[in-house]
Each structure stands twice: as structure tokens, then as C-alpha cells.
């Protein structure tokens, strides 16, 4: 499961990587304004996809877009679908409710991601040693940094590798280390936000209300005149169920499975800033204390 999420994350990060590539090209062309704009855009996209719940935000955007389009089409199409006169609400009212819910769903997805990220940063500033870890450098990355496989070995045999001082070798090794937020920290922050955040409670209750309305609309379509569940009025309540189903599935996976709440990236500068705010020093000191224990 974690590899599926990582694959989707890498695909969604391609636009940001393309922007960073354009920034590099524009930098060679001495177009600094365009380069800075592309670099900022690329960093924003890539940074978004490395944060927890980025896939949930994307799925919520897609769900809201599809449901919003179907609800709008159902409310404006010229057909003879009409609910019974004694129905709790009419088709147009139900479609307007779905349109409003689609907007709220997008806002909540972004809000939830921000709240979880804020909780993660609070945890880092409080106890960075338990929240952060240094990820070991991969074998492929090591070969690349050494100039690639046989070439790196040839240079070492020629004596170039011996010219490095211990200090420079240690600095180079440290420069290749990648900083990660532990998966347990990410999951604990998600669970704590889900349990204690008032906004999450309001959205959960509202989503239950949407399920009730969609269930009622299903009955009204079945008993109405000129209505069909294969037309837009039927697809509207089908997609409306997704406003509860999607958050429920994500909550279940993140709450119970650490493979879904995987480790997240964080920059060295941001980690040091959070640790200094919490009076914990920089990450190098925390890492040394952790190794000493």
C-alpha cells in the first residue's frame, strides 16, 4: 500500500519538478525573474506533495469537482424529473446543498492537512529527538555522489579519495543525509488532530447529514415522476455519498495502519528553527544526544 501512495505522490510531483527544471534553464538564459517564479512554483508544488495528507487533498478536490459538476448539471438540465409534493426537499434544493458541500469539502481537506502539519511542528519543537530521524543514504545515491560505480572506485584507487581530510569526509557525508519526520510522529499527530480538533467534529457531523440527505434523495428519485437513477439526478446522490466515504476510508487507514501514515520530509533549516523555538537547540545536537543514548 505504501508503494502505491509513493507512486501517486511522485506522479503528482512531476509538475513541480518540471517547474524546477524550467527554472534551471531560465537561469542559464539569465532570466532571473522568470527563474525565481518557476523555482518558487516548483518548490511549492513539491513541498505540498511531501506533506502528510497531500493525496487526501487531491482526492477531495477531484471529488468536489465531479460532484459539483453533476449537481450543477442536474439542477439546470431540462427534464421532467420532479420529486413528490410531500418530499422533504426538491431536486434543485438538494443540488444546491451538494454544491455548497463540494466547496466545504475542499476547504476542510486543506484545513485538516494544515492542522495535522501544525501538530507535527509542535511535536518537533517539544521533543525533536523522538520526532525526527536521519534517513540513511540510498545505494544509488551513494554511487551518484561518488561519480558513479566503477568511476568512483577508479578515482579512489588513483588516490583522490585519500586526499579527503576526515573533516571534509564527515561534512560530505552529512550533506547527503536526508531529514525525516518519523512515521509514528505523523500518525500520532493525525490521531490527535482527529480526536481533539473541533473543526473535524463539525465536518464529521455534517458529512453524516449529507449521507442522510443522499439516502432520502435516492428514495425521492425512485418514487418521483420522470426521474431515473441513471440520469444526473441519480448520479448526484451517488457522488454525494463520497463526502462521507472518502474521509472515512482515509481516517480508517491512517488511524490503523502506519504504512499509510508514512514518514514525511522536512528541511534542515525548518527543523532547526522549530527546535530553537522549543529550546532544544539544532538537530545536529539532538542527533548526537540520540546517538549517545
N, C-alpha and C positions, 0 to 999 in steps of 0.2 A: 504493500500500500504506500509506503513512504517513497518508493521509487516512482510511482505514478504521480504523486504530488510534486516530487522534484522535477520530473519531466515536464509537467504542465507549467511549473514555475519557470523553468528555463525557456520554454516556448514563449510565455508571456513577457519574459525579459528581453526578447530579441529586439523590439523597437527601441528600448533604452540603449542596448549595445550598438544598434545601428546609429543612433544619435551620437554616441561617444566616438564611433568611427568617423562620422561626418565632421565632428569637432576636430579630430586629429588631422583630417585632410584640409579643413579650412585653416587650421593653424599653420600648416605648411604653405598655404597660399597667403599668409599674412593678413587674413581677415579675422581680426581678433574679436570684433563684436559678434559676428555670426558664430565664431568658435565658442565663445563663452556662453551664448544662448543654447547652442546644441549640447554643450557639456553639462550645463545646468539641467536641461531637459532629460538627458540621458541618465544623469545621476539620480534625478527624482524618480524616474521610472524603475531603474534597477533597485534603488533603495526601497521603493514601495514593495516590490516583489520579494525582497529579503525579509520583510517584517512578517510576524505571525498574522494569520487570518487574511492574507492577501488573496488567496483563492476564494475565500468566502465572500469578500467584497466584489470580486469579479463575477462570481455566480449570482450574487444578489443584483448586480447591475443588469446582467443578462435576463434574469427572471423578471425584474421590474419592466425592462424594455418590452419583452414579449407579452407579458400580461397587460401592460399599459396599452400596447397597440391593439390587442384583441378586445379589450374593454372599450376602447375608443371606437373601433370598427363596429362592435355590437350595438353601441349606443347611437350610431349615426347611419347604420345600414337601413335601407328601405325594405322592410319585410313586414309581415303581418303578425309577428310574434308578440303576444300580449299575455301577461300573467292574469290569473283570475282576479276579479274585483276585490275579493276578500283576502288577497295575498298581503303579507306583511309589508312588502315593498314591490315596486315595479322594476322592470328591466333597466330602465335608464338610471334610476336611483342606485341600483346595485352596481352598474358600470362606473358611475361617478365615485362610489365608495372604493372600488378596485383601483381607479386611477389615483386617488389620494393615498391608498395603501402602498401603491408602487413607489410613490415619492418617499413616503415614510420608511419603506424598506431599505432604500438606498442610503438615506440619512442614518438609519440605525446601523447598517453594516459598517459605515465609516466611523461612526461614533464608537461602536463596540471595539473595533480594531485600535482606535486611539486610546480607549480606556485600558485595554489589555497592555498596550505598549507603555502607557504611563505607569501601570503597576509593575511592569518588568523593570523600568528605570528606577522606580522607588526601591525595589528589591536589591538592585545592584548598588545603589548608594548606601543601603543599610548593611548589606553583607555581600560584598563583591567576591570574596573568596568562594562562597558557596554558589554564587550565581554564574560566575564566568569560568571559562576554561580556554586553554590554548590548544587548538587543533593541530595535530601532527601534520607535517607537510607530506603530501602525496608523493608516490614514487615518480609519477610522470612529471610533476612539478620540479622535483629534485633534478631530474635529467635535463629539463629545460633550463634551469638556473645554472647548471654546470656546463652548459654549452651543448648538451645532448650526448648521452650514452658514450660511444666509443671516443668521440672527440674530447669529452671531459676527461676520460681515462688517459687519453694520449697526452693531454696537457699536464695532467698530474704526473705522468711518467717522465715528462720532459723537465719537471722540476718547478713548474709555475705554481702548482698548488702549494709547494713548500715555502714559497715566498710570502704566503699569508702569515701575518702575526696572529697569535691566539686571540688578541682583542678584536682584530678585524674579522676573523672567522666567526667569533661569537656574535659580533654585530650583524654579520651577514645572515647567520642562522636565525637570529631574532627577527630580522627584517622579513623573513619568509614565513614566520609564524602567523597563523590566522586566528583571530579572536572570535570566540563563540559564546553565546548565551546558552547555558545548559538546557536540555530539553525538559528536565524536571522543573526548572525555573519558569519556562514558558507555560507548561501545563498548570503549575500551581497558580500562576498569575491569571490564567484563563478561568480556572475554577473559582478563585477568589472573586474575580470580577462578576462572574455569572451568579454567584451566591449573594453578593452584597450590593451590587450596583442597582440603584432604583430605576434607572432608565431601562435596564434589561428586564426588570419585573413588569414595567408598563408595556413594553413591546410584547412580552410573552402573553400577557392577558389580552392585549389587542389581537394578537395572532389567533388566540383561541376564539375570539369573537368573529374573526374573519372565517374561520373554519365553520362556525355555526351558520353564518350568512351564506356561505357557499353551499352548505348542505341544504339549506332552505331553498336556495335558488335552483338546485338540482331538482327538487320536487316541484317547484313552480314551472320549470321548463317542461317537465314530464306531463303536467296537468294543464298547461297553458294552451292557448289556441294559436296555431301556426308556428309553434316553436319546435326546434329539433336540437338534440344534444350534439349533432354533427355539424351544426352551424356555429357562428360566432358566439351566440348566446350560451351554447353548451361549452365551448372551449373557454369561455370567460370564467366559469366556476371551476373547471378543471385546473386551470393555471392558478386560480386563486388559492387552491389548497396548498400550493407550493410556498406561500408566505409563512406557513407553519412547518411544512415538511422539511424544507431546506435547513432552516435554523435548528430544527430538532435533530436531523441527521448529523450536522456538524457538531452540535453540542454533545451528542452521544459518542461520537468518535474521539473528540478532544478530551472529553471527560474520562473516558475509559481506556483509551489507547495512547501510549506515549509515542508510538511511531507516527501518528498524525501530528501531534504537537512536537515537531522536531526542533532541534537546536536552531537558533537564529543568529545571523551575523550582526556584529556591531563594530564600529571603527574604534581604533585605539584612542583617538582624541576624545570621542564621545564617552568611552568608558572611563578614561582618566578624569574627565570633567565631572561625571556622576560620582566617582569615588572621592574626589576632592570635596564635593558638596556634602557628602556624608561623613567627611573627616576620616576617610580610610586611606588616604594617600593615593599614589598612582597604581596602575595594575601591575607593573613590574614588581613593586614591593609586596603586593598581595600575592603574586605568583611565587615569590621567594618564600614568603611565610607559609604558603600552602605546601611547597616542596619540603620545607623544613619539618613539617609535621608528618 
